[in-house]
Amino acid sequence: MIDVIEAARAAGVGWLSLFAFSTENWRRPDTEIEFLMHLVRRVVRKHAPLLHARGIRCRFLGMTDPRIPSGLVRDIADLMTLTGQNRQMTLTVAFDHGGRRDIVEAARSLIRSGVPSEAVTEESFAAHLPFPDTPDVDLVIRTSGEQRISNFMLWQVAYAEWVFPPALWPDFRASDFLECLHAYRQRERRFGGVLPNQNGETRS
């Protein structure tokens, strides 16, 4: 994982999000969940100094379930505090994350704030999402050959480009990431519109 983060930073990626644990993953066997929690805690402790030295700000999207071990919660809080002022790159780890839950919570927040229904816009709704300064996702890399969204940042991926490398996430390396980034950079992003050709004419 750390080599992918380093490759992204070196390539000039300003915002990188990793999906570590979803709200649906709580359905897995207890032994597997316990292993994943211990693994995440080891990774956080091991790489915190390097992430800070590289100027990477670390944030965790989710983290609301009381089943998350208290020791892991403390380590994650310490990491976010340590790196909070860094701006070389923002690394968002989606942990105990669900895109639908984020949308529901944003709707509840709008209602609590008393915004009239006719005043709700895409911009005002997005402002109530977790970490509203996060830009829309440009590229989603879906490893393992899977071709589904899996409830990941549903609002933010509305116009994302997708690539589907066959490598499993544990085997995904910096070289794989750079191949995906190259594929993305070859694409023409239209956002539902048209692009001008070399003669100044538009094409769909």
N, C-alpha and C positions, 0 to 999 in steps of 0.2 A: 504493500500500500504506500509506504513512504516514498518509494521510487517514482510512483505515479504522481504523487503530490509534487515532488521535486521537478519532474518533467513538465508538469503543468505550469509551475511557477516560472521555470526557465523559458517556456514558450510564450510567456506573457499573458497567461490566463489570470484574470483578476479575481474571478469568483469560481470556486470549485465546490460542488456538493457531492457527498458520498452517502449512499443509502446503506446504513449499517443494520438497522433493526426496525421492522414495521410494527404497527399495532396488531396486525394479523399474526405476526411471529409468536405472540404469546400462546398461540394454539399448539406450538411445538411441544415435544416431550420435555418434562422438567429438567432432565439431565442435560439435554441439548441447550436449553435456555441458560442453565447455570454455567455451562462451558463457555457460551458466548459472552456472558457477563464478565467472567474472569478474563477472557481473551481481550475484550475491550479495555478493561482496567489495566492490563499489562501493557497494551499498546499506548494508552494515554500516558502512563507513567514513563515508559521508555522513551517516547518521542517528544514529550513536552519541551525539553530543553532545545532540541533541534528546531522544532516548529517556531519557537520564540526567536531563536537566533536567525532564522530565515525571514523574520518579519511577517509571519503568517498569523492572522487573527483567526481564532478557532471559535466556532459557535455550534451549538447543538439544537437541532430542531425537533421538538417533541418533549421528552423527558417529563411527562406528567403522571405516569403510572406509579403508584406507591410500591409496586413490586420491584422496582429497580433498587438494587442493594444500596444502602446508605453510603458505604465506602466508595462506590463508583460515583454516586452523586457528588460527593465531596471532591473527588479527584477531577471530575469534569468541571465543577465550579472553579476549582483552583486553576485549571488550564485556561478557562475563559477569562479569569481575572488576570492571569499572567500575560496573556496575549492580547488583551482587550484593546490596547492602543496601537497595535501593529496594523499596517496598511499595505504591505507589499502584496498580499493576497488574502482573500477571505475564504477560509475553509469551513463549510457548513456540513456537519455530520447529522444526517437524519436518523435519529435514534428514538425508538418508540414513537414513530412518525406515521401519520395517516393523512393523505391529502384531503379526503372527505371531512375528517375531523377538523382540520384547519379551516375549511370553508364554513362548516357549521359554527365554529367558534367565532369566526369573523362576522357572521350574520348575527349571532347573539350580541357581540360587542356593538354592532351598529344599532341594534334595537335598544340596548342599555343606554347608549349615548343620545337617544332621542332623535335621530336623524329621520326626517319625514321620508316616506317611501319615494315620493317624486324627486327627492334630492339625492337619492342613491345613484351613483355612477360607478363605472368600473374602477375609476381612480379612487373614489372614496371607499369602495369596498376593499380594494387592495391595501389601503392604508390600515385596515384592521386585521390583516393577516399577520402571523408571526414574522418578525424581522422584515417589516415592510420596505426597508431600503434595499432588499435583495432584488436585483434586476430579473426580468424574465429569462428563463433558461434558453440558451441558444442551441445547445447540443445535448442530447441524452445518449449515453453509451449503455446499451442494454447487453450485458455480458451473457455468456452461457448459451447463446443462440436463442434465448427466450424472446418472444415478441409480444410483450404485454406491458402495460403501464405499472401495474402492481401498486396503485394508489399512491404514487410518488408525486408530490408537489403539483397536484392536478391543475391548480390555477396558473402556476408559473410556466408549465410546459405547453401551453396552448398553441404556440407557434414554433416549438422546438423542432430542430432537425434530429433524426434518429439514425443510429447505426447499430448493427447487431453482430458484433464479433463473436466467434464461436468459443473463445477462451472462457473457461470458468473464472469467476472473480478471484479465487485464491491464486490462480495461475496468470492473471492479467498483469502485464509488466509495462514499464515505461515505453518500450518499443510498440506495444499494442496500442497504448494511448495515443502515441504520436501518429500512428497509421490512421486512427479514427479522426484525429484532429485534421490530418491532411485531407481525408475524404470530405469532411465538413467544409473545409476551405475551398473545395472545388465546386461547391454547390452555389446556385443562384437563389437567393432568398427573395421571395416575392410578397409574402404576407397577404396573399389573396389578390394582389394587384398584377401589374404588368411591368415589364422591363423594356427600356429602349434598346434597339439594336444599334449596330455601328452607323447606320444611316439616319439615326435620330427617330426612327419609327418605333412604335411600341409593339410588343409581342407578349402573348400569354404563355 
